Amino acid sequence: MGNHRSSGAFCSLVVATTTGFFDSVQALNTAALGDGAECYCVANASVYRLNLTSTQATVGDIFLAPFSGSGCWFKQDAQSQLSSNFTGNFLAGSDFVPTVNVWHALPATSVSYSVAKSSLLWTINAATGTMTYTGPDNKTFLILGQASIIDGAGTQNLQFDLTVPSVIGTNTVSLTCVQGTVGPGTNNAAALSHQLLLTVLHGDVYQHAVRCTTASPGDLFFLFYSATIVNVGN
C-alpha cells in the first residue's frame, strides 16, 4: 500500500512492511510533517504519533527517533510495554530490629528481587528493589506495593510507603503511607498494601520502605514483597 498524506498540518501515513532504510517509521523525514502526524506500521501493527518537540532517543520500538528531522515517534497503546512487575522472596537472615520512627529499606541481598515482567523504561535493582525510571519526562505511572511482614516476638505498628532513597534513615513524616500492625508467627503476618500515582522524570529512583512507630520493637521478618508499575496512558 502506498503512502497517503492529507494537506495541512496533520497527516496520516501508511508505512510498508519492508525493513530497508527508506521504508520505515524512522526513515520518514519529519521536517515535512506537522506535530501530531501519525503513521501506521504494518510490521508490528502499531500506530505512531510524532512529537516534534521531543528529544527522546530511540527505545526499542516504543520511541523511534527519526533519521532525518527533529522530534520523536511515540508508539500508541504501548502501556503493557511500559509497565513492570517484580517480587521479593526473602531468605533467612533478612530480619533486622528497626530503629523507632526511622524509615528502613526492605531487605537487600544479591538474590532478593526477581523481575516477572520487565519494562523498557524501568530498571529494577535485583539486590535492593530500587526502581529507576529511564524514559521521557512527565509520564504518569501507578506504583503498587505489597509486603508480608511478621515480628519476631511481640507486636508493632508499621508504616509502609513508596519513597526516594534519600528518605531512608530519616524520620520524615509521610502523608502517603499506609499503616498496619504485625505480630509474631506467620499467622499474624501483616499484608501491607500501598499505591501511589506519580508523574515521573528521567532518572527518578523510588523504593518501598517501612517505619516502626512502636517503642522497643523486636525483629522484623520479611516474607514476601511485590511491586507493580503500571503506565496509565499518557
N, C-alpha and C positions, 0 to 999 in steps of 0.2 A: 504494500500500500504506500502511496506517495505521501509526501508531507502536505499538510493543509494549513494555511495561515489565514487569519482574518485581518482586515485592515484595522488600524487603531492600536492603542497601547497594549491591550490584552489579546493574546493569541493562543491557540491550541495547536499542538503539533503531534503527529504520529510518527514515532521513530521505528525504523525497521529493526529486525532481529539480528542482523549481521553484527559481528563484533569488531569490525575494522574501525580505523580511526575516524573515518568520515561518516560512519553510521552508528553513532552512539549518543547518549544524552550529553556527555561531556564534550563531544565534538561540535555541538551547536554553539554558534557564535552569539553570545548574549548581548553583544553591542547592538545587534539588530532587533533585539526583543525588548519588551516592556516589563517592568516589575509586576510579578504575579502571573507571568506567562506559564502555561502548563504544557507538559508533554506526556505522552503515554509510551512506556517502554514495553514492547511485546516480549522481550527476553525474560522479564520477571513479572510481567502482568501488573505493573505498578505505574501510578501517576506521580509525576514530579512537578513541583511548583518552584519557580525562580524567585529568589530573594536577591535583588540587585545590590543591596547594601551590605549583605553578609560577607564576612571574610573567612567563614568556616572552611577548613580544609576537608578533603575527601575522607570519609569514614565508611568503609565497607561499601554497601550500595544505599546507605541511608542518606548521606550527604555527598553530593558529587560536585566538585569544583570544576568549572568549565576550562577546557584547554585554551579557549580564546574568549576574551571579555571578562567582565567583573561579575561578582555575585557568587551564588551557590544554589544548586538544585536540591530542594528538600523533598525527600520521599514522603508521600502522604499515606496515612493509615499505617504507620510503622510502629505503633505503640508496643506491640509484642516484642519487637527487636530492641526497644529502648529499655525494657523492664528487666528486672533481675530478681533472683531468689537464692538465698543461701542459708545454711543451717549450721549449728554448732552442737556436736555431741561431745561432752566433756569427759576427760579421763580422770582417773584418780590423781589427787594432788592439785586439783584446780580450785580447792577450797581456800578461803582466807578469812581472817577476822577483820571486818570493816572498821574504819575509824568513824565514829559517830558524826553525822551531818556532813560528811565529805563524800564527794562523788568518786565512784570507783569504776574503772573499765571492767568489762566482762573478762573472764579468764583468757589468757594469751598463752598458747602453746603452738608448736610448729604444725600440729595437725588438728587444731580445734575446729576450723571453719571449712565447710565444703560447699562449693557453688553448685546448685542444682540447675539453675538457668542463668546463663551469662548474658551480659549486655555489652554492646559495643561502646556504650557511653559511661559505664561504671566499672571501676576496678575494685575488687574485694581483696583485702589482705587476709590470707589464709591463717596467719598467726594471731592477728589482733581483732579481726572482724571490722576494721575500718572500711568505709565506703568512700571512694574518691570519684568525683564527677569529672569526666574528661570531654564532655560535649559542649555545645554552644551555650552562651549565656541566656538566662531568663526563660528556661524551660521549667515546667511545673511537674513535680512528682509527689505521689503519696507514698510515704515510707512507713511500713507497718513492722512492728517488732513484737515478739512473744518470748518470754523466758520462764522456765520452770526452775524454782529455787527452793531449797529447804534450809533450815537452821540446824546446826549440829547438836544443840542441847535444848534451848528454850524457844521462845518466840520473839520475833522482832518485826517492827514496821519498816517497810521498804518503799522507796520511791524509784520509779523506772522511767527513763526518759531517753529521747534522742538528742544528742548534743554534739558539740565540736570538741576536738581533743584538748583544747586549752582549758576546758571546764573541769577535766579530770584532775583530782587532787585539790579542788577548791570546795567551798561550802556555799557556792552560788545558789540562790533561791530560784526555783524553776516554776513558771506558770503553766507549763505544758506537760508536766509529769503526771503519771498515774500512781496510785498508792495501793498497797496490799500488805497483808500480814502473813509471814511464813512461820511454820512450826517444825518440830523435829520429825524425821521419818518421811518417807516418800508419800505416805497417805496425807500428809499435811503440806505438801508442796504447794506453793503459790504459783499460779499461772498468770503472770502479769502481761497484759496486752496493751500496746501503745500504738497510736497512729498520728502522723503529723504531715500536713500538706506544706510543701516547700517550693519556692521558686529559686532555682539554684544558678550559680555562676561557675564557669570553668575553673577547676582546681579546688572547689569546695570539698571538705572532708567531714564526714559525720560518723558517729558511732553511738551505740546504745550504752547506757551507764546506769548504775544503781547507787542509791544513797540510803543508809540506815539512819532512822531518826529515834531509835530506842537506845537508852543508856545500857552499857555493859553487854554488847551483843556477843553472840558466840560465832562459831564458824558458819560461813555461808557456803553451801554446796550447790553448784550449778549443774542441773541435769540435762537441760536441752534449751536451745535457743534457735529461733528462726527469724529472718528478716526478708521482707518482700518490698521491692522498689517498683512502683507502678507509674508509668507515664500517663498523665491524664489528658493528653490530646493536643497540647499546643505545639 
